[in-house]
Amino acid sequence: MVYLIDASVYVFRAYFAIPDHITDPAGNPVNAVYGFARFLAEFLDECQPQYVAVAFDQSLTTSFRNDIYPDYKANREKPPAELKAQFAHCRALCDALGLQQLASPAFEADDLIGTLASLAHSAGLPVTIVSRDKDLAQLIRQDDIYYEFASRSRMDYDGVAAKFGVPPERIGDWLALTGDSVDNIPGVPGIGPKTATALLAGFADIDALYAALDEVADLPIRGASKLPQRLKRHTAEVELARQLTHIKCDIPLDIALDDLRRQPTGVGLDSLFDELGFGQQLRQELRRLGV
């Protein structure tokens, strides 16, 4: 099993959940780093991963999706300045724990995870994606697990399909039809989750749907007679949304599967914890886990 962690989800969760009076000796907040370290300690203790990678989002404004659509994620507030330094510490923490960590200015953590999942699948290994971002559910294949660690909620391939109403491979198309307000991606007006699910139930993907628009009017969907014209009118928007919602699984990464083997050395952990002002309890816990 290869574990692929969507780091930003758990860094942000820690930042907002843990009081910012946890500071380093210079008085800078390190609450997000502390919470992320706690998460990693629990994860390592529970999962005992042999292969693991931790993917970070480097920027909200510089990915290739922003080049395609400048308003992509424009509705999101930029992270507070004091959190930027904490992300750097979180990446250093992964290094000290022997966890492969990576980020890219051109691609999002989703694309890094997608490419690593493809690498694992090519080697015949299943993956567990550790996240609570629904977009990543599209990567799940047979024998894979989507794991929301905070709630200890696991979904397999069939579980993802049951939750979304479409199999994982079609979630990107499903989001292209409905839109995704979280990422500021517009969908087709008048097509919500139920209608998108019903449309994709009868077609392999959006290409097949558009190739047979004349058949859509006869589907047992409320307002079906108006859907062909509506879909045709918004063809450009659907194609744009599709480029934004589909996770890339073939980005250029100079990395091999063996690079994802956890290699705990403990080098730098004490100096990092001293810099952050963390006490002995957490570092002893991590030492117990073989760091």
C-alpha positions in Angstrom: 0.0 0.0 0.0 1.2 3.5 -0.9 0.0 6.3 1.3 -0.5 9.7 -0.3 -1.2 12.6 2.0 -2.9 15.8 1.0 -0.9 18.0 3.5 -2.6 21.4 3.2 -5.9 20.0 4.5 -4.3 19.0 7.8 -2.1 22.1 8.1 -5.0 24.4 7.7 -7.1 22.2 10.0 -4.4 22.5 12.7 -4.0 26.3 12.1 -7.7 27.0 12.8 -8.2 24.4 15.5 -5.2 25.1 17.7 -4.7 28.4 19.5 -2.1 30.7 18.1 -0.5 31.3 21.5 1.6 28.2 20.8 4.7 30.1 19.6 8.4 29.6 19.0 11.1 31.2 21.2 10.9 34.3 19.0 7.2 34.7 19.6 6.1 33.5 16.1 3.0 31.2 15.9 3.8 27.6 15.3 0.3 26.2 16.1 -0.2 24.7 12.6 3.2 23.0 12.7 2.4 21.5 16.1 -1.0 20.3 15.0 0.5 18.8 11.8 3.2 17.1 13.8 0.5 15.6 16.0 -1.4 14.4 12.9 1.8 12.8 11.5 2.5 11.1 14.8 -1.0 9.6 14.9 -0.8 8.6 11.2 2.6 6.9 11.5 1.5 5.1 14.6 -1.8 3.8 13.1 -0.7 3.1 9.5 2.9 2.1 9.8 3.5 3.0 6.1 6.3 1.5 4.1 5.6 3.8 1.1 4.4 7.3 1.8 4.5 10.8 0.2 3.2 14.1 1.5 2.1 16.6 -1.2 1.8 20.4 -0.5 0.2 23.2 -2.4 2.8 25.8 -3.1 0.5 28.5 -4.4 -3.1 29.4 -4.8 -2.5 31.6 -7.8 0.3 30.1 -10.0 -0.9 26.7 -11.1 -1.6 25.8 -14.8 -5.3 26.1 -14.0 -4.9 29.8 -13.2 -3.3 30.2 -16.7 -6.4 28.5 -18.2 -8.9 30.4 -16.0 -7.6 33.4 -14.0 -10.6 33.3 -11.7 -9.8 29.7 -10.6 -10.0 29.7 -6.7 -10.2 33.6 -6.8 -13.0 33.3 -4.2 -10.6 32.0 -1.6 -8.8 34.2 0.8 -5.0 34.0 0.7 -3.4 32.2 3.7 -2.4 34.5 6.5 1.3 35.7 6.2 2.2 34.0 9.5 1.0 30.6 8.0 3.5 30.8 5.1 6.5 30.2 7.4 4.7 27.4 9.1 4.2 25.6 5.8 8.0 25.7 5.3 8.4 24.2 8.8 5.9 21.5 8.0 7.9 20.5 4.9 11.1 20.5 7.0 9.3 18.3 9.5 8.5 15.7 6.8 12.2 15.6 5.8 13.2 15.0 9.4 10.7 12.2 9.7 11.9 10.5 6.5 8.8 11.2 4.6 9.0 12.1 0.9 7.5 15.6 0.6 6.9 17.6 -2.6 5.3 20.7 -4.0 5.2 22.5 -7.3 4.6 26.1 -8.4 2.9 24.9 -11.6 0.8 22.0 -10.3 -1.4 21.5 -7.3 -1.1 18.8 -4.6 -3.9 17.0 -6.3 -1.9 16.6 -9.5 1.2 15.5 -7.5 -1.0 12.9 -5.8 -2.6 11.8 -9.0 0.8 11.3 -10.7 2.1 9.3 -7.7 -1.1 7.2 -7.6 -0.5 6.4 -11.3 3.1 5.5 -10.5 1.9 3.1 -7.8 -0.8 1.6 -9.9 1.7 0.9 -12.7 3.7 -1.1 -10.2 0.7 -3.0 -9.1 0.3 -1.3 -5.7 -2.9 0.1 -4.3 -3.0 3.5 -2.7 -4.6 5.2 0.2 -5.3 8.8 -0.3 -5.4 10.7 3.0 -7.5 13.8 2.5 -10.9 15.3 2.9 -10.9 17.0 -0.5 -13.7 15.5 -2.6 -11.8 16.1 -5.8 -9.2 13.5 -4.9 -11.9 10.8 -4.8 -11.8 10.7 -8.6 -8.4 8.9 -8.3 -9.7 5.9 -6.4 -9.5 2.6 -8.2 -10.3 -1.0 -7.2 -8.3 -1.9 -4.0 -7.7 1.8 -3.2 -8.9 3.6 -0.1 -10.0 7.3 0.3 -9.2 8.0 4.0 -10.4 11.1 5.9 -8.1 10.7 8.8 -9.6 13.2 11.2 -13.0 11.3 11.2 -11.3 7.9 10.6 -13.7 7.6 7.6 -12.7 5.2 4.8 -14.3 4.7 1.4 -13.3 2.1 -1.2 -14.2 2.3 -4.9 -17.8 1.3 -4.4 -18.1 3.6 -1.4 -17.0 6.6 -3.5 -19.4 5.6 -6.3 -22.3 5.3 -3.7 -21.5 8.7 -2.2 -21.3 10.7 -5.5 -23.7 8.6 -7.6 -21.1 8.1 -10.3 -17.9 6.0 -10.3 -14.7 7.7 -9.3 -13.5 8.0 -12.9 -16.5 10.2 -13.7 -16.3 12.6 -10.8 -14.3 15.1 -12.8 -17.0 15.1 -15.5 -19.7 15.3 -12.8 -18.0 18.4 -11.3 -17.6 19.9 -14.8 -21.4 19.7 -15.2 -22.4 20.9 -11.7 -19.6 23.3 -11.2 -17.6 23.6 -8.0 -18.2 26.6 -5.9 -15.3 25.8 -3.6 -12.9 26.2 -6.4 -14.9 29.0 -8.2 -15.6 26.8 -11.2 -18.9 27.5 -12.9 -21.0 24.6 -14.2 -24.0 24.4 -16.5 -26.9 26.6 -15.2 -29.8 24.4 -14.1 -27.7 21.2 -13.8 -27.3 20.2 -10.2 -25.9 17.0 -8.7 -29.0 14.9 -9.3 -29.3 15.9 -13.0 -25.5 15.4 -13.5 -25.7 12.0 -12.0 -28.6 11.0 -14.1 -26.9 12.3 -17.3 -23.7 10.4 -16.6 -25.5 7.2 -15.7 -26.4 6.8 -19.3 -23.1 7.8 -20.9 -19.5 6.8 -20.4 -18.3 10.4 -20.1 -18.9 14.0 -21.3 -17.6 13.2 -24.8 -20.2 10.4 -25.2 -22.9 12.7 -23.7 -22.2 15.4 -26.3 -22.0 12.9 -29.1 -25.6 11.8 -28.3 -27.3 15.1 -27.3 -30.4 14.1 -29.3 -31.0 11.2 -26.9 -30.9 13.3 -23.8 -34.4 14.7 -24.3 -35.8 11.2 -23.9 -34.1 10.5 -20.7 -36.3 10.1 -17.6 -35.0 13.3 -16.1 -37.1 16.3 -15.0 -36.8 19.0 -17.7 -35.0 16.6 -20.1 -36.5 18.3 -23.1 -34.5 21.5 -22.4 -31.2 19.8 -21.5 -29.8 19.3 -25.1 -30.1 23.0 -25.9 -28.7 24.0 -22.5 -25.7 21.7 -22.8 -25.1 22.8 -26.4 -25.3 26.5 -25.3 -22.7 26.0 -22.6 -20.3 23.7 -24.5 -17.4 26.0 -24.0 -18.0 26.4 -20.3 -18.2 22.6 -19.8 -14.9 22.1 -21.7 -13.3 24.7 -19.6 -14.6 23.2 -16.4 -13.5 19.8 -17.4 -9.9 21.1 -17.8 -10.1 22.5 -14.3 -11.8 19.6 -12.5 -9.8 16.7 -13.9 -6.7 15.8 -11.9 -3.6 15.4 -14.0 -1.9 12.0 -13.5 1.1 12.4 -15.8 2.9 15.6 -14.7 6.8 15.5 -15.0 8.1 14.2 -11.7 11.7 13.1 -11.3 10.8 10.5 -8.7 10.6 6.7 -8.5 8.4 4.5 -6.4 11.4 3.5 -4.3 11.8 7.2 -3.4 8.5 6.9 -1.5 10.0 4.4 1.0 9.9 5.9 4.4 13.5 6.4 5.5 13.5 7.6 9.1 16.8 8.9 10.2 15.9 11.5 12.8 18.4 13.9 11.3 17.4 17.4 12.0 14.4 16.6 14.2 15.9 17.8 17.5 17.2 21.0 15.9 13.9 21.7 14.2 12.0 21.1 17.5 14.4 23.3 19.4 13.9 26.0 16.8 10.1 25.7 17.1 10.2 25.5 20.9 8.5 22.1 21.1 9.0 20.1 24.3 10.1 16.6 24.9 6.8 14.7 24.8 6.1 15.0 21.1 9.7 14.3 20.0 9.8 11.2 22.4 6.6 10.0 20.8 8.1 10.3 17.4 11.3 8.6 18.5 9.1 5.7 19.7 7.8 5.4 16.2 11.3 4.8 14.9 12.3 8.3 13.8 
